[in-house]
Amino acid sequence: MKYTDLVKYIKSVTKQEQIDFLVSKDIIEIVEDSFNYLKRDLKRGELSRFLYYICHQFNRFSIPTNYYHYYDDIDYFERCLKLFEKIEKNFLDNILTLKVDFITWEFLTQVKRNKKINYDNYLNSIDRLYKYHSQLPTTKKEEFIEHYDRCVNLIQGVKKNEIYTVVSCLIPITPVKNIKTFRVEYDNKPVEIKLIPKSQENPILSSDENSLISFANNSNWQLSYCIVNVTITGYIDLLVAEKKLYLGSYDNPNYLDLKIYNYLYELLSSIFWHLKATDTTINSKWLIQPIDIEQVTHKILSNKKEYGWIHYPIKTAYVTNNIKKEEEVKKISVEKKVLWHIRCLLLAKEYLSMGNSQLSLFWLNVGIEAFLKYRISEICKKNNLNEESLFAESYFDRTKRELEKLNDKEVLKGIRWPKQELIHLSMFRKLKILSSKNLFKEKKKTILKKYSTISRHRNIVFHGDTDEPIEILTIKEAIDSYEWLLKNL
């Protein structure tokens, strides 16, 4: 952005909603570099208002609170706050509460990192700010006191080991027959998990006789559900952005999700695997998927005070349609089966929509091998090629080809080779052979690249290298490559 454009942009901002969050990150560095010029070319009120709005954009404690914050938001908040202080100077109305919020955030960051904390330093810092609060107008004074009390209670709660991160959610079935409480050590903190089974109508969806409601994504939700209450002894920042674990029908694969969803999924998944392996009274064969975590709430209990209560409503997309009265007749030729490689692609998409990236990648790799066998056979028949002889390669063929480059035919005739044994050619090698004969309309490099995108991570699944989820963006790229090959090969 040019300097002249920046000046025009700052002048145009009269509401916080006008500032794009992602744009503001790029703007901050420009504002820092040209700050003295901006003070010259803008009215104090224009620049002050703009910096005030940006401070609130990055301040996780501002109202309304953001859906989530990023790991580096505190750094941007600090930079904005320093610029804002330079403009405000002795005008405390708008700066005092923001400074308390920064101290609170910095303190919680130290707690999260398990750093040794000098509690008195933090308490002294906010007490120095408290001395000025009497100069504030009534509404600003009330706001300051609220933020100040929260900061003090969070510090005291950590200091006395009386701080708890409390979250709850619903899961789609009742895996236990009665209320059960589990006490575990997770993420280096004591955690208590209470499962409260409920057998009644689905709490997520409701309908009437003229409407049909269905999930837009795959879902395990049934007519029973379970309330899950999780109490973590200590502070964990569960409202920070992390990679999304599932890809819904309308989702961008780059979308982020709250850490709270990932935390609950990983915790509950671990518990239910233990139950399935050791507890014969378990009431279900169900396996939890990331899409199953719904109706999440979050709060912090510190020094016997409650803070940060947030409710995240239903995230699973659903659609409502009117029930049609007329009858529709449709013919299907069931004798002609849907091809195996098409079914594999559909399975891959379904598992990705629920968050099971391992199974999604598994079916993609099974499917692409099936498709290539099917397609290569078609290509060979179309071009009157003997598929068996085309891909018949012995252990010594590659050695012969290299020797031909270095020696004449008489030398090669004198070599006595051991008994020939055919080797199994990889699908990658078969594609290269067919490409070398110009049997594909697309370029060899493009075809091989698309195939590599699908098979690149197959060893993670097929050789059991890890049980960690694979990034959904990786799976989405593999699906896109799969569909490209179906269309262009």
C-alpha positions as CSV (number, residue, x, y, z in Angstrom):
1,M,0.0,0.0,0.0
2,K,1.3,3.4,-0.9
3,Y,1.6,6.1,1.7
4,T,-1.0,8.3,0.0
5,D,-3.4,5.3,-0.1
6,L,-2.8,4.7,3.6
7,V,-3.7,8.2,4.5
8,K,-6.9,8.0,2.5
9,Y,-7.7,4.7,4.1
10,I,-7.2,5.9,7.7
11,K,-9.4,8.9,7.0
12,S,-12.1,6.7,5.6
13,V,-12.3,4.5,8.7
14,T,-15.1,5.7,11.0
15,K,-16.2,2.4,12.5
16,Q,-14.2,-0.6,13.7
17,E,-16.2,-2.9,11.4
18,Q,-14.7,-1.2,8.4
19,I,-11.2,-2.6,9.2
20,D,-10.4,-6.0,7.7
21,F,-8.5,-8.1,10.2
22,L,-6.0,-9.6,7.8
23,V,-5.4,-6.2,6.1
24,S,-4.6,-4.6,9.4
25,K,-1.7,-7.0,10.0
26,D,-0.1,-5.8,6.8
27,I,-0.8,-2.2,7.6
28,I,0.8,-2.1,11.0
29,E,4.3,-2.2,9.7
30,I,3.6,0.6,7.3
31,V,2.1,2.7,10.0
32,E,5.2,2.1,12.2
33,D,7.6,3.1,9.5
34,S,5.7,6.3,8.5
35,F,4.3,7.2,11.9
36,N,5.9,10.7,12.1
37,Y,4.5,11.6,8.7
38,L,1.1,10.3,9.6
39,K,1.1,12.6,12.6
40,R,1.8,15.5,10.3
41,D,-0.7,14.6,7.5
42,L,-3.6,13.5,9.7
43,K,-5.6,15.1,12.4
44,R,-4.9,13.7,15.8
45,G,-8.5,12.4,16.2
46,E,-8.3,10.5,12.8
47,L,-5.1,8.7,13.7
48,S,-6.1,8.1,17.3
49,R,-9.5,6.6,16.3
50,F,-7.9,4.3,13.7
51,L,-5.2,3.0,16.2
52,Y,-7.9,2.6,18.9
53,Y,-10.0,0.4,16.5
54,I,-6.9,-1.7,15.5
55,C,-6.0,-2.2,19.2
56,H,-9.4,-3.6,19.8
57,Q,-9.2,-5.9,16.7
58,F,-6.1,-7.6,18.2
59,N,-7.1,-7.5,21.9
60,R,-8.6,-10.9,22.8
61,F,-10.4,-9.3,25.8
62,S,-12.3,-6.6,23.8
63,I,-16.1,-6.8,23.5
64,P,-17.4,-8.4,21.3
65,T,-14.7,-11.1,21.6
66,N,-13.5,-12.8,18.5
67,Y,-14.4,-16.4,17.7
68,Y,-10.7,-17.2,18.2
69,H,-7.3,-15.4,18.3
70,Y,-4.0,-16.2,16.7
71,Y,-0.8,-17.1,18.4
72,D,0.9,-13.8,17.2
73,D,-2.1,-11.5,18.0
74,I,-0.5,-10.4,21.3
75,D,2.6,-9.2,19.4
76,Y,0.4,-7.1,17.1
77,F,-1.6,-5.9,20.0
78,E,1.6,-4.7,21.8
79,R,2.8,-2.9,18.7
80,C,-0.6,-1.1,18.1
81,L,-0.8,-0.2,21.8
82,K,2.7,1.5,21.7
83,L,1.6,3.6,18.7
84,F,-1.7,4.4,20.4
85,E,0.1,5.5,23.6
86,K,2.3,7.9,21.6
87,I,-0.9,9.6,20.3
88,E,-2.9,9.5,23.5
89,K,-0.1,10.7,25.8
90,N,-1.9,12.0,28.9
91,F,-5.4,11.2,27.6
92,L,-6.2,8.1,29.7
93,D,-9.8,7.5,28.8
94,N,-9.1,5.0,26.1
95,I,-5.6,3.7,27.0
96,L,-5.8,2.6,30.6
97,T,-8.1,-0.4,30.2
98,L,-6.1,-1.6,27.1
99,K,-2.9,-1.5,29.1
100,V,-4.6,-3.7,31.8
101,D,-5.6,-6.1,29.1
102,F,-2.1,-6.4,27.8
103,I,-0.7,-7.1,31.2
104,T,-3.4,-9.8,31.6
105,W,-2.6,-11.4,28.3
106,E,1.2,-11.3,28.9
107,F,0.7,-13.0,32.3
108,L,-1.5,-15.8,30.8
109,T,1.1,-16.3,28.1
110,Q,3.8,-16.8,30.7
111,V,1.4,-19.3,32.5
112,K,0.8,-21.2,29.3
113,R,4.6,-21.5,28.7
114,N,5.1,-22.8,32.2
115,K,7.5,-19.9,32.9
116,K,8.6,-19.0,36.4
117,I,6.4,-16.0,37.3
118,N,7.1,-13.1,39.6
119,Y,3.5,-12.4,40.8
120,D,4.4,-9.3,42.6
121,N,5.7,-7.6,39.5
122,Y,2.4,-8.2,37.7
123,L,0.3,-7.0,40.7
124,N,2.5,-3.9,41.1
125,S,2.1,-3.1,37.4
126,I,-1.7,-3.1,37.4
127,D,-1.8,-1.3,40.8
128,R,0.2,1.5,39.2
129,L,-2.5,1.8,36.6
130,Y,-5.2,1.6,39.2
131,K,-4.0,4.9,40.7
132,Y,-5.1,6.8,37.7
133,H,-8.6,5.2,37.3
134,S,-10.3,7.9,39.4
135,Q,-9.6,10.4,36.6
136,L,-11.8,8.4,34.2
137,P,-15.4,9.3,33.4
138,T,-18.0,7.0,35.0
139,T,-18.5,4.5,32.1
140,K,-14.8,4.2,31.5
141,K,-14.1,3.8,35.2
142,E,-16.6,0.9,35.4
143,E,-15.0,-0.8,32.4
144,F,-11.5,-0.4,33.9
145,I,-12.6,-1.9,37.3
146,E,-14.1,-4.9,35.5
147,H,-10.9,-5.6,33.6
148,Y,-8.7,-4.8,36.6
149,D,-10.6,-7.2,38.8
150,R,-10.3,-10.0,36.2
151,C,-6.5,-9.4,36.0
152,V,-6.1,-9.6,39.7
153,N,-8.2,-12.7,40.1
154,L,-6.4,-14.5,37.3
155,I,-3.1,-13.7,38.9
156,Q,-4.3,-14.7,42.4
157,G,-5.9,-17.9,41.0
158,V,-2.7,-19.1,39.4
159,K,-0.6,-18.1,42.4
160,K,-2.9,-20.1,44.8
161,N,-3.3,-22.9,42.3
162,E,-7.1,-22.1,42.2
163,I,-7.5,-21.7,38.5
164,Y,-9.5,-24.1,36.3
165,T,-10.3,-24.3,32.6
166,V,-13.8,-25.7,32.3
167,V,-15.3,-26.8,29.0
168,S,-18.3,-28.8,28.0
169,C,-19.8,-30.2,24.8
170,L,-22.3,-32.7,23.4
171,I,-21.5,-36.0,21.6
172,P,-24.0,-37.7,19.4
173,I,-24.7,-41.0,21.3
174,T,-24.6,-42.4,24.8
175,P,-21.4,-44.5,25.1
176,V,-22.1,-45.2,28.8
177,K,-25.1,-46.5,30.7
178,N,-24.8,-44.2,33.7
179,I,-23.1,-41.0,34.7
180,K,-19.3,-41.7,34.8
181,T,-16.4,-39.6,35.9
182,F,-12.9,-40.2,34.7
183,R,-9.8,-38.6,36.3
184,V,-6.7,-38.5,34.0
185,E,-3.5,-36.7,33.5
186,Y,-3.5,-35.0,30.1
187,D,-1.3,-32.4,28.6
188,N,0.6,-32.3,31.9
189,K,-2.5,-31.3,33.9
190,P,-5.0,-33.1,36.0
191,V,-8.3,-33.4,34.1
192,E,-11.7,-34.6,35.2
193,I,-14.2,-35.8,32.6
194,K,-17.8,-36.4,33.4
195,L,-20.1,-38.2,30.9
196,I,-23.9,-37.7,31.4
197,P,-25.9,-39.9,29.1
198,K,-29.3,-38.6,27.7
199,S,-31.9,-40.6,25.9
200,Q,-34.4,-38.2,24.3
201,E,-35.0,-36.4,21.1
202,N,-32.0,-35.0,19.2
203,P,-30.9,-31.7,20.8
204,I,-29.4,-30.5,17.5
205,L,-32.3,-30.8,15.1
206,S,-36.0,-30.4,15.3
207,S,-38.6,-30.4,12.6
208,D,-42.3,-30.5,11.7
209,E,-44.4,-32.8,9.5
210,N,-43.9,-30.5,6.5
211,S,-40.2,-30.1,6.7
212,L,-37.3,-32.4,6.3
213,I,-34.1,-31.6,8.1
214,S,-30.8,-33.3,7.2
215,F,-27.2,-32.8,7.9
216,A,-25.2,-31.3,5.0
217,N,-22.2,-33.3,6.2
218,N,-21.9,-36.9,7.4
219,S,-22.8,-37.2,11.0
220,N,-23.1,-39.7,13.8
221,W,-26.0,-37.8,15.5
222,Q,-28.8,-40.0,16.7
223,L,-31.8,-39.7,19.0
224,S,-29.6,-40.0,22.1
225,Y,-26.7,-37.9,23.1
226,C,-24.2,-37.4,26.0
227,I,-23.2,-34.2,27.9
228,V,-19.5,-34.0,28.5
229,N,-18.1,-31.8,31.2
230,V,-14.3,-31.3,31.4
231,T,-12.6,-29.6,34.2
232,I,-8.8,-28.9,33.8
233,T,-6.8,-28.0,36.9
234,G,-4.8,-25.1,35.6
235,Y,-4.9,-22.7,32.7
236,I,-4.9,-23.8,29.0
237,D,-5.5,-21.4,26.2
238,L,-8.2,-23.3,24.3
239,L,-9.4,-20.2,22.3
240,V,-6.4,-20.0,20.0
241,A,-6.7,-20.9,16.3
242,E,-5.5,-24.3,15.0
243,K,-5.8,-26.3,11.9
244,K,-9.3,-27.7,11.2
245,L,-9.6,-31.5,11.5
246,Y,-12.6,-32.0,9.1
247,L,-13.8,-30.6,5.8
248,G,-17.5,-29.9,5.6
249,S,-19.5,-29.5,2.4
250,Y,-19.1,-25.7,2.4
251,D,-15.7,-25.3,4.0
252,N,-12.6,-23.9,2.6
253,P,-9.7,-26.3,3.4
254,N,-7.7,-23.3,4.7
255,Y,-10.2,-22.6,7.4
256,L,-9.0,-22.6,11.0
257,D,-10.8,-24.0,14.0
258,L,-10.6,-23.4,17.7
259,K,-8.1,-25.4,19.7
260,I,-10.9,-26.3,22.1
261,Y,-12.5,-28.6,19.4
262,N,-9.2,-30.3,18.7
263,Y,-8.4,-30.6,22.4
264,L,-11.8,-32.2,23.2
265,Y,-11.6,-34.6,20.2
266,E,-8.1,-35.8,21.1
267,L,-8.9,-36.2,24.8
268,L,-12.2,-38.0,24.3
269,S,-10.8,-40.1,21.5
270,S,-8.0,-41.3,23.8
271,I,-10.5,-42.1,26.6
272,F,-12.9,-44.0,24.4
273,W,-10.2,-46.1,22.9
274,H,-9.1,-47.1,26.4
275,L,-12.7,-47.9,27.3
276,K,-13.2,-50.0,24.2
277,A,-10.0,-51.9,24.9
278,T,-10.5,-52.5,28.6
279,D,-14.2,-52.0,29.7
280,T,-16.6,-54.7,28.6
281,T,-19.6,-52.6,29.9
282,I,-19.0,-49.9,27.2
283,N,-22.4,-49.3,25.6
284,S,-21.4,-48.6,22.0
285,K,-19.2,-49.7,19.1
286,W,-19.0,-46.0,18.2
287,L,-15.7,-44.3,17.3
288,I,-15.6,-40.5,17.8
289,Q,-14.8,-38.3,14.9
290,P,-13.9,-34.6,15.0
291,I,-17.2,-33.6,13.5
292,D,-19.0,-35.1,16.5
293,I,-18.0,-32.3,19.0
294,E,-21.0,-29.9,19.2
295,Q,-22.4,-27.2,21.4
296,V,-19.2,-26.3,23.1
297,T,-18.9,-23.9,26.1
298,H,-15.8,-22.5,27.7
299,K,-15.1,-20.6,30.9
300,I,-12.2,-19.9,33.4
301,L,-12.7,-20.3,37.1
302,S,-10.0,-18.4,39.0
303,N,-9.9,-17.3,42.6
304,K,-13.5,-18.4,42.9
305,K,-14.6,-16.0,40.1
306,E,-15.9,-17.0,36.6
307,Y,-14.5,-15.4,33.4
308,G,-14.6,-15.9,29.7
309,W,-17.9,-17.8,29.4
310,I,-18.5,-18.4,25.7
311,H,-21.0,-20.7,23.9
312,Y,-20.1,-22.0,20.5
313,P,-23.3,-23.2,18.9
314,I,-23.9,-25.9,16.4
315,K,-21.1,-26.0,13.8
316,T,-22.4,-28.9,11.7
317,A,-24.2,-27.5,8.6
318,Y,-27.7,-28.7,8.0
319,V,-30.3,-28.1,5.4
320,T,-34.1,-27.8,5.6
321,N,-36.3,-28.8,2.7
322,N,-40.1,-28.8,2.3
323,I,-41.5,-32.3,1.9
324,K,-42.8,-32.8,-1.6
325,K,-46.2,-34.5,-2.0
326,E,-45.7,-35.8,-5.6
327,E,-44.2,-39.2,-6.2
328,E,-41.0,-39.4,-8.2
329,V,-40.1,-42.6,-10.1
330,K,-36.4,-43.1,-11.0
331,K,-34.8,-46.1,-12.8
332,I,-31.4,-47.4,-11.7
333,S,-29.5,-50.2,-13.4
334,V,-28.2,-52.0,-10.4
335,E,-26.6,-54.7,-12.5
336,K,-24.1,-52.1,-13.7
337,K,-22.2,-51.4,-10.5
338,V,-20.6,-48.1,-9.6
339,L,-16.9,-48.6,-10.4
340,W,-14.7,-49.4,-7.5
341,H,-12.4,-46.4,-8.0
342,I,-15.5,-44.1,-7.9
343,R,-16.7,-45.7,-4.7
344,C,-13.3,-45.2,-3.1
345,L,-13.3,-41.5,-4.0
346,L,-16.7,-41.1,-2.3
347,L,-15.5,-43.0,0.8
348,A,-12.4,-40.7,0.9
349,K,-14.7,-37.6,0.8
350,E,-17.0,-38.9,3.4
351,Y,-14.3,-39.7,5.9
352,L,-12.6,-36.3,5.3
353,S,-16.0,-34.6,6.0
354,M,-16.0,-36.3,9.4
355,G,-12.4,-35.5,10.2
356,N,-10.9,-39.0,9.7
357,S,-8.0,-38.0,7.4
358,Q,-6.2,-41.3,7.8
359,L,-9.1,-43.3,6.4
360,S,-9.6,-40.7,3.7
361,L,-6.0,-41.0,2.5
362,F,-6.3,-44.8,2.7
363,W,-9.3,-44.9,0.4
364,L,-7.7,-42.4,-2.0
365,N,-4.7,-44.6,-2.4
366,V,-6.7,-47.8,-2.8
367,G,-8.9,-46.0,-5.3
368,I,-6.1,-44.5,-7.5
369,E,-4.5,-47.9,-7.8
370,A,-7.8,-49.4,-8.9
371,F,-8.4,-46.6,-11.4
372,L,-5.0,-46.8,-13.0
373,K,-5.3,-50.5,-13.4
374,Y,-8.7,-50.0,-15.0
375,R,-7.5,-47.1,-17.2
376,I,-4.1,-48.7,-18.3
377,S,-5.9,-51.8,-19.4
378,E,-8.3,-49.7,-21.5
379,I,-5.4,-47.8,-23.1
380,C,-3.5,-50.9,-23.9
381,K,-6.6,-52.5,-25.6
382,K,-7.3,-49.3,-27.5
383,N,-3.7,-49.2,-28.9
384,N,-3.4,-53.0,-29.5
385,L,-0.7,-53.4,-26.9
386,N,0.0,-56.5,-25.0
387,E,-0.2,-55.3,-21.4
388,E,1.8,-58.2,-20.0
389,S,4.7,-57.8,-22.3
390,L,4.7,-54.0,-22.2
391,F,5.3,-54.1,-18.5
392,A,7.6,-57.1,-18.4
393,E,10.9,-55.9,-17.0
394,S,13.6,-58.1,-15.5
395,Y,16.0,-57.3,-12.7
396,F,18.8,-56.7,-15.2
397,D,17.0,-54.6,-17.9
398,R,17.9,-51.3,-16.3
399,T,21.5,-52.4,-16.0
400,K,21.5,-53.3,-19.7
401,R,20.2,-49.9,-20.7
402,E,23.0,-48.2,-18.7
403,L,25.6,-50.5,-20.2
404,E,24.3,-49.7,-23.7
405,K,25.2,-46.1,-23.2
406,L,28.8,-47.0,-22.4
407,N,29.7,-50.0,-24.5
408,D,29.3,-51.3,-28.0
409,K,27.1,-54.3,-29.0
410,E,30.0,-56.7,-29.2
411,V,30.9,-56.1,-25.5
412,L,27.2,-56.6,-24.5
413,K,27.0,-59.9,-26.4
414,G,29.9,-61.3,-24.3
415,I,28.1,-60.8,-21.0
416,R,26.6,-63.9,-19.5
417,W,23.5,-62.9,-17.5
418,P,21.9,-65.0,-14.7
419,K,18.5,-66.4,-15.2
420,Q,15.9,-63.7,-15.9
421,E,13.4,-62.9,-13.2
422,L,10.6,-60.4,-13.8
423,I,10.1,-57.6,-11.2
424,H,6.9,-56.0,-10.1
425,L,6.6,-52.6,-11.6
426,S,5.2,-49.8,-9.5
427,M,2.3,-47.8,-10.9
428,F,4.6,-44.8,-11.1
429,R,6.9,-46.8,-13.5
430,K,4.0,-48.0,-15.6
431,L,2.8,-44.4,-16.0
432,K,6.3,-43.4,-17.2
433,I,6.4,-46.2,-19.7
434,L,3.0,-45.2,-21.2
435,S,4.0,-41.6,-21.3
436,S,7.2,-42.4,-23.1
437,K,5.0,-43.9,-25.9
438,N,2.9,-40.7,-26.1
439,L,-0.3,-42.6,-25.1
440,F,-1.6,-39.8,-22.9
441,K,-3.0,-36.5,-24.1
442,E,-1.7,-34.7,-21.1
443,K,2.0,-34.0,-20.3
444,K,3.9,-36.7,-18.5
445,K,5.1,-34.3,-15.8
446,T,1.6,-33.2,-14.9
447,I,0.3,-36.8,-14.7
448,L,3.2,-38.0,-12.5
449,K,2.8,-34.9,-10.3
450,K,-0.9,-35.6,-9.7
451,Y,-0.2,-39.2,-8.9
452,S,2.6,-38.3,-6.6
453,T,0.3,-35.9,-4.7
454,I,-2.0,-38.7,-3.9
455,S,0.6,-41.3,-3.0
456,R,3.1,-39.1,-1.3
457,H,1.8,-39.8,2.2
458,R,0.6,-43.3,1.7
459,N,3.3,-44.8,3.9
460,I,2.0,-42.9,6.9
461,V,-1.2,-45.0,6.6
462,F,-0.1,-48.2,5.0
463,H,3.0,-48.7,7.1
464,G,1.5,-47.4,10.3
465,D,4.1,-44.7,10.7
466,T,1.9,-42.5,13.0
467,D,-1.7,-42.2,14.2
468,E,-1.5,-38.4,14.0
469,P,-4.2,-36.7,11.8
470,I,-3.0,-35.6,8.4
471,E,-3.7,-31.9,7.5
472,I,-7.0,-31.6,5.6
473,L,-5.4,-29.3,3.1
474,T,-3.0,-32.2,2.1
475,I,-6.0,-34.5,1.7
476,K,-8.0,-31.9,-0.3
477,E,-5.0,-31.5,-2.7
478,A,-4.9,-35.3,-3.1
479,I,-8.7,-35.4,-3.8
480,D,-8.3,-32.6,-6.4
481,S,-5.5,-34.5,-8.1
482,Y,-7.6,-37.7,-8.1
483,E,-10.5,-36.0,-9.8
484,W,-8.1,-34.4,-12.3
485,L,-6.8,-37.8,-13.2
486,L,-10.3,-39.3,-13.6
487,K,-11.1,-36.5,-16.0
488,N,-7.9,-36.2,-18.0
489,L,-6.1,-39.5,-18.0
